Amino acid sequence: MIGWQIFPTVLAAALIAAPAAATSPQAGRTSAAASPAEMFGLAERLVDRGRYDEAKRILRLLESNPNRDVQNEARFRRATLLIKEKRPGDAAVLLRRIVDDRPDAAPARLHLASALQAMGDERAASRELRALRSGDLPPTVAKFVDRLSASLQSHKPFGLQVELSAAPDSNINRATRSDTLGTVIGDFDLSDEAKAKSGIGIAFRGMSYARASLSEGVTIEARSSVEANLYRQSEFNDIAFDLSLGPKFRLGPSNVRLEAGATQQWYGMRSYQRVLRLGAGASIAVDPVSRAQVDLTARKVDNRLNDLQDGKGIGLRLRYERALSPSLLIAGAIAADRFSASDDAYSTRSWQAGVSAYRDIGRTTLSLGVDVGGVKADERLALLPFARRDRLTRLQLGFVNRGLSVGGFAPMTRLVIERNKSSVEFYDFARRRLEFGITGAF
């Protein structure tokens, strides 16, 4: 029996056409050449006897068959064995390969979602289920997918995600290229240290978590994350470390998360600011192919370099994702923030809006995003003629090539272009950044 009959018509034709035996002319002896159907049958019998390693060796041989459908059937069967052996990461690599070749392979995508859930990557699992639901599914399968989507909440006790890249950057300090700063008493010359610097750095992003079940449907989760941009000139190093803790539970159609967290940021290897926050978020299934996320956060900021920038803030963010097809996802987000500082010149109202799209093309995922935003200060600094008013535009283009993935990691390239126009020259900057590195293959 072919695993869930992923490719029944084409595969059946391939198996019927395959030769059952070849005759050697030497010494009149006959050597048997097993057909794919016979090899699949042998692998199935080995599985029934619990001899998984031998079955996987046969399936690896079938993965090199010139017929792509035979390859994918072998990958699917080996992935199911890896899932039984509690190796979801290895299984996900194989299943992702099938989905890359056949975006409409519903059983493979469903198993991929289950593997991602077992790995603790709920967001990726949910995305695969929405992609699956955007296709044509039998009613019974569609209902099963909906139930799985509704109950999606991973219980893997530990998890880790990392991304590492080299990053040439035209403006590592997000500073102005202007030579002067306009003030109420005339233009001040800016030193070279206050102007834009280019450089090549190392970018690292990592996230780990641990979770434990408190009761049926309720877990408590601790998360830590670090983001670092490191340069040869250490005075431009930017490092942030974050810790959070809180419960996750289901409330009606929503998965709800509450958390308390703290962030420590260093700039130039000196303590820059500390942030304490309380947050609440909900992920809501709008329909079978769409999901909305709402997050509300309150924070207290302690700026270690300037007490006038200490204060409290509150932010709201909404995000909507929709699968248009098994290989195309679009998303939109909007956010608003209010920060009240000790000095009104540092108190701000800000907003941001953006759209993005993710498209699988073979074994490559292409992503494109555009964001715009604005910042407005309550008052001007005494020395400046105008209150700060910014308008930011950001373009991001990325590629992840899973064809070269090793150990669950794949090479990625990301281009970021930013332009911030400001009424205060000090905040007016342009930036181009190109990242080459590795990231998770999912």
N, C-alpha and C positions, 0 to 999 in steps of 0.2 A: 504494500500500500504506500503510495507516495505521500510524504508528510503534508497533510491538510490539502493535498491536491493543488499545490500552488500553480503548477504549470502542466495540467493534465493533457491537453491536446497536443502541444508541441513536443512534450517529453515522451508521450506514448509513441508518436511517430518516430522519434529519434531512437527509442529502444527497439522498435520493430525493425528499423532499418539496420541496426547494428549487427555485425556478423557474430554468430554464435560460436564458430570455431574456424581455425585456419590450419591447412594441412601443410606440413613441411616436406619438401621433396627429398630431404636427406635421409638415406637409409630406409625410406618408406615409413618413417615414424610420423605420428600425428601429435601435434601439440595444441592443447586447448587454449583459446583466448576468450576469457569470460566477457560477456556483454555487460553493459551498465546495469541492466535489469537483474542479472545474476549476482553482480557485486552488491547491489542494493539489498537483494534478498539475503546474501551472506551476512552483511552488516547487521541486518535486522535480527537474524538468528543469534548473532553474537551478543547483541543488546539484550535479547530475551534471556540469555544465559548469564548476564551481568558482566560480560567481558568487554567493557567499554573501551579500553585502550586499543584493543585489536580492531574493534568496530571503527574507531576514529582513524586508525591508519588506513583502512580501506576507503573511508570517506574522503580522506586527504588525497588519495590517488584519484578518486572520481572528480575532485575539484580541479584537476588538471586536464579533464576531458575537453576536447575542442568544442563540444556542444555547450553553449552557455546555460541552457536550461538544466542540463545534467549537473554542471558546476554548482548552480544555485540550489538545486535540490540537495546536493551533498552538503553544501554549507548549512542549509536549514536543518538537516538531520544532525550534523555535528554540533550546531548551536543548541539544539534541544538537549543533547547529552551534556554539554557544558553547563546548562542551566540546572540539570539534575545534580551535577557535581558542585553546585553552588559557586560557579565561576561566571557571574553575569557580565563582567567586563569583557572577558574573552568572547562570550556569546554575542555581546552587542557589536563587537567588531565585525563578526561574520554576518549578522543580520543587517547591519548598516550597509554592507557590501551588496547584499541582495536588493535592498530597497533602492540603492543607487542605480542598480541595473534595471530594476522593475519597480518604479514608484507605485504601481497599482497592486503589488503583492501584499494583499491585506493580511494574511496569516503571519508573514515575516515582520510586518510593521507592528502588529499586535504583540508578537513575542518581543520585539525590540522595546516597545513601551514597558512591558513587564520587566525586562532586563534592566532598563534605566531606572525603574522604580526600585528594584532590588539594590541598585547601586546608590540610591539615595538622591538621584537627580530628578526630583518631582517635576520641575519646570520642563525639562526635555521630554519626560514621559508624557506629560499633558499635551505638549506640542505634537508628538507623534500620534496621539489618540485623535486630536482635532484634524490632523492631516488624513488619518484613516477614515474619519467620519465624513470628510468632504467627497469621498468617492462613492461609488454605487455598491452598497452592501445589502446582503439578504436581511430581511427584517429581524431574524433571530440573532444574527451576528451584530447588527446595529444596536439591538437592545443590550447585548452583552457589553459592547464597547461603552455605551452610555452608563451602565452600572459601574464599570471599572473606572470611568472618568469621575463619577460622583463619589466614589470611595477612595480616590487616589490620595494616599497619605503614606509616604514611605516610613518604614520602621527599621531601616538599617541603622545600627547603633553608632557607626563612625563613618566619616567620609572625608575626602580631600580632593580639591581641584586646584590645578596650578597652570600658569601661563608664563612663559619666559621669552623675551625678545630683545634684539638689538634695535635701537631706535635713533636714527639720525633726526635731528630736530632743528628747525631754523630759529626757534625762539624758546630756549629751555627755561627761561625765567618769566615768560609771558609779559615782557616789558615793552615800552614804547621805543620807536626808532627816532623819535623827535629829539633834537638837540637842546630844546628849551622847554620850560614849564611856565605857562602864563599865570601871573598872580596879579593881585590888585595894585601892587607897587611896581609892576614891570615883569619882564621875562627873566627867569632864572636859568642859567646854564646847568644842564644835567651832566653829571659825571659819567664816565664810561661804565662804571659799576651799576648805574641806574638804568642803562639802556639795554636793548635786546642783545642776547648772546646766543650763538648757535653752538651745537655740539652733538656728539654721538654718545648715547648712554645705554644703559641696560635697564629694561623695564621688567619688573616682576610683579605678578598678581597671584595671590594664593588665598584659598578659603578652606577652612576645616570645620567640621561640626561633630557634635556628639549628642545623641538623643536617647531618652528613656521613656517608656510607657508608664503613665500614672494610673490610667484606667482605660476602659474600652473607648477607643476613639480619641483619647487625650494623651498627648506626649509633651514632654518638656525638652527644649532644645537649646544647647549652648553653641554659639558660633564664634569663630575668630577669623579675622581676615587681615591681610597685610598688602599694601600697595607701595612699591618703591620705584622711583626713577633716580638712578645713580649715574653720576658723571665723574670724569677725571677731576674736574674742578668741584671739590666737595662742597663749596659754598652754595651750589645750586641743587644739591641733593634734596629730594622731596620724599618723605617717608610718612606713611600713616598706618597705624595699627588700631584695630577695632575689636571689641569684645561685646557680646550680647547674650542675653538669657531670657527665656520666656516660654509660655505654653502655646501649643497649637491644637486646635480642635475643630470639629465640624459643627456648624450652626445652620440648619436648614440646607439651602443649596450652596452654602459658602464654606470654604476653608478659612478659618480665622487664626491670626497670629498676633500675640501680644508680646512685647519685649521691653526690657530695660537694657541700655547699652552705654558704652563709653568709648571715646576715640581720643588717641594721642597722636598729634602730628608734629613732625620735626621738619625744619627747613634749614638748609645749610648746616646740618648736624647740630642745630640748637632747637630746644623745645619752642614750638611756635604757638600751638593752642591745644586746649583740652576741651572736650565736649561731652556733656552728660545728656542723655536723651531718654524719652519714653515714646513708644510707638505702638500703633495698632494697624493691622492690615487685613484685608479680606480678598480672597480670590473667588470670583463668582462665574459659574458657567452660564453664559447668556443664552446659548443654544449649542447644538452638538459640535459646531465648528468654530465657535467664538468663546473667548473668555475675557473677563474684565478684572483688573486689579486696582484696588484703591488703598492708599497708604496715608496715614496721618501721623505726623511726628512733631513732638515738642522738644526743645533743646535749650540747654544753658551753656554758654560759651565763655571760657576763660582764656583770653588772649595773653600769652606770657610776655609779649614784647610791648604791648600798648594797652593800658587799662581802659582807655577811652573806647576800645572796640569790644570790651566785655558786654554781654547782654543776653537776651532771651529771644528765641524765635519759634515760629510754628510754620509747618509746611504741609501742603496737601498735594498728592500726585495721583493721577488717574491714567491707566494704561489699558488699551484694548487690542487684542490680537485676534486675527481671523485667518483660517486656512482657506485659501481660494481653490486649492487643488492639493493633491498629495505632495507636490514639489514646490509649492509657492505659498508663503506666509507673509501677511502684511501686519503692521502694528502702528498704532498711533498713541501718543502720550501728551498730556498737558499737566503742568505743575504751577503752583503759586506759593510764594513764601513771604512772610513778614518777619523782619528782625528788628528788635528795639535795642539799641546800644546805649551805653552810658553817655555818649555824645551824639546828638541828633544828626551830625554830619555823617556818622557811620550807621545810622538807622536806615534800613532800606526796605523797599517793596520790590519784589522781582517775580518774573514769570518765565516760563519756557514751554515751547510746544515743538513736537517733532513727529515725523513719519519715517518708517523704515520698512524694508522688504528683504526677504530671505528666499533665495531661489536655488534649488538643487539642480545642477547641470552635470549629469553623469556622477562622477565621484568628487565633484567640486561644489562647495556651497558659496554662493556669491551673496554678499550683503551690501545694502546701500541705505544710508540714513541721512536725513537733513533735519537740523534743529535750528530754531530761532529763539531768541530770548531777550529780555530787557531787565535793566536794573535802574531804580530811581531812588536817590538819597533824599531824606527829609529836608536837610539843610546843607548849605555849603560850608566848607572849612573856612575859617576866618581869613586865611591868606589867599583863597581862591576866588575868582570872580563868579563862578557858577557852581551850583550843586551838581554832584555826579549824576550823569544820565547815560546809560550804556545801551547799545544794541548789538547783540552777538549773533553771528551766523556760523554754523558748523556743518561741514560735510564730511561724511565718513564712508569709505569704500573698503571692503574686506574680502579676502579669499581664504578658504580653508580647503586644502587638497588632501582628501582622505586616501587617494591612490598611493600616497607615499607614507601612510600611517605605520607607526611601529609602537607596539605596546600600549595601544589606546591613545597615542598622541599623534597629531598630524601637523605638518608645516602650515603656517598661516602668514599672510601679508595683510597689513592694514595701513591705509593712507588716511590721514586726518588733516583737514584744512580749516583753520579758524580765522575769523576776522571780527574783532571787537572795536566798534566805533564808540568813542566816549567824548563827552563834553570836557573832560579833564585829560590833558595829554598823557598824564602818568598812567592812565588805564587804557589808553588807545594802543592796540597792538594787532599784528598779523602773525600767523604761525602756520607752518607746514611740518608735519611729522610723519615719518614712514617707519613702520615696525615690521621686522622679520623675525619669526620665532616659531614656537611650538605651542599648541593648545590642545584641549581635549577633542577627540575625533568625533564627538557627538553633538 
